[in-house]
Amino acid sequence: MVLRWYQARLAKQPILTASVTSAVLFGSGDTLAQQLVDRRGLEKHDFARTGRMALYGGAIFGPAATTWFGFLQRKVVLKSARATLVARVVADQGLFTPTHLTAFLTSMAIMEGSDPVEKWRSSFWQSYKANLMIWPWVQGVNFAFVPLEYRVLVVNVISLGIRFLIVVEPQLTSLRTGWNCLLSLISSSEA
């Protein structure tokens, strides 16, 4: 029943639905970071930080990723399925990811009242390298097997799943830079 309702919302208003979903899951990622990684407890939870993450997820990431995935689906079509898949992953990691990271780091710095240029200089390469360890593989599967309308949801859910694995199994140091939560931790003053 919930899946049908979600499918109907996606069909009727894909950008709005992806934006609300992204807001909820980015906020959830930050909550996981604060509660399970930082172990702050509710009394020390930084609700403004969670709000900033939810705002970014809903206002920027959701619409941008929905539009981007649609663009890739329509415009990046080569002679073979394999070449198309590789081209989409390369475009995603080479164009969208640096743009997204720049937007994320600078907008978080602005919302926190800090210097966006300094935030970008100190965090971009660390974040981009961490991204390249995980996301080309995830996006390869996403682009190959997941219908277009669910790709933003998959990205958001995988981000939370990565964080869960890190909390449950901290020896997975290659995954220590889980995505939504990594972004949250990088944007926070403790990072």
N, C-alpha and C positions, 0 to 999 in steps of 0.2 A: 504494500500500500504506500509506504513512504517512497519507495523507488519510483512508482508510477507518478506520484505527486511531483517528485523531483524532475522526472523526465518531462512532464507537462510544463513545468516552469522553464526548463532549459529550452524546450521547443518554442515557447511563447516569448520569453525574454532571456536569451542566453547570456548577454553581458551582465545584466542585473543579477541573475541567478549565480553566475560564476563570481561576481563581486561580493555578494552576501556570503557565499560559501568560503571565499578566500578570507574575508574579514573574520569569520568565525574561526577558521582553522589557523590563521596567523595569530590571532589572539590566544587560541589554545596552545599553539607552539610556544608562545611567550610564557604562558602559565606553566607549562611543563618545564621550561627552562628555569623559571623562578622557584618552583615548588620541588621538583625532583632533582634538579642539578644543583642549584644554589641553596636549596633547602631553607628558604626564607620563612616559611609559615605564612598563614593568612594575615597575621598582624603586621608583618613587614613586607607584604606583597606590594609591589609598585604598580598600582592600577593605572597610573598615567602611562607607564611604559607599555603595559598590555594594550591600552587604548591607542597608543601610537602605532603599535604593530597591527592592530585590527584596522585602523584607519588606512595604513599603507596597503595592507592586503586587499581591502575592499575598494579603495579609491584609485589605487595605481596598479597593483599586480593583477587583480581579477580582470579588469577591462583590457589591460595591455596584453596579458597572456592569451585571453580569448581571441583578441584581434590578431595577435601574432600567429597563433596556431591555425586560425582560419586562412591567413595569408599564406603560410607554408603549404597548407592543404591545396589551395587553389593555384598558387604560382610556382611552387617548386615541384615540378613533375617532369622527370627525365625519362629516357627510353626504357629503363629497366626499374623494377621495384627496388632492387638493391641500391642502385645509383641514387634513386629518389630518396630512400631512407638515409643514406650516408649524407647526401646534400642537405637534407632537413636537419640532421643532427649537427653537422658542421655550421650551418647557418644559425641554428639555435644557440650553440655554444660560442660561436665567433661574433655574432651580432646582438642577439637578444640578451644573452647573459651579461656581457659587459655593460650594456645599457641599463638593464635591470639593477645590477649591483651599484652602478653609479647613482641611479635614481634613489635606490634604497638608502645607501650610506649618506648621501647629501640631504635627502629629505628628513631622515632621522636626526641628523645633526642640527638641521634648522629647527625642527620641532623641539629638540632638547636645549636649544639656545647655544650650541657650540659651533665651531668653525667647520663648515662643510668641506672645505678644501683640505684641511688637516685630517678630518675623518677619512676622506677618500685616500689621501696619501698613506695614512697609517694602516688602513684596513683592506684596501681593494685587492692587492696581490695575494694576500693570505686567503681572502674569501674566494677569489677566482681559482686559485690552485686547489682549494678544498672542493669547489664545485666540479672541477675537471676530474676529480677522483671518483665521483659518484654519478653525476647527472648525464654525461654522454650515454652511459649504459641504460639508465632509467628512461631517458628520452628515446633511445633506440627502440626499446620495448613499447613505450607509449605510442610512438609514431607508427610502429609496425602492427600493433594488435588492438589498440584502444580506439573506439570510435571518436571522431573529432569532438563531439559535444561533451565527452567525459575527460578529456585530457587535462584540463585545469584541475578538476577534482582529483585525478590520479596524482598529479604533481603535489597537491596539497596534502593528500593522505600519505604519500610516500615520505614527505617531509616529516610528518608526525611519527611515522613508523621508524624512521632512522633515529629519531630522538629516543623513542621507546627502547630500541636496541641498545643505544649508548647507555641509558640509565640502567637497564637490566643486566647488560654484559659489558662493563667498562673496559674489559681487556680488548675490545674491538677498537683499538686506537686508530685504525685507518678510517673508521667511521666517526671518530670523536668530533668531527666537524659537521654534524647533522644540520640540515638546511634551515628550516624556519627558526629553530632554536639557536643555531650558529648565528644567524642574522640577528636574532634578538640579543644574544650575548655580546656580539660585536658592537651592536648599537648602544648597549648599556654602558654605563660609566665604569663597571667592574672589568670590562674586557681590556 
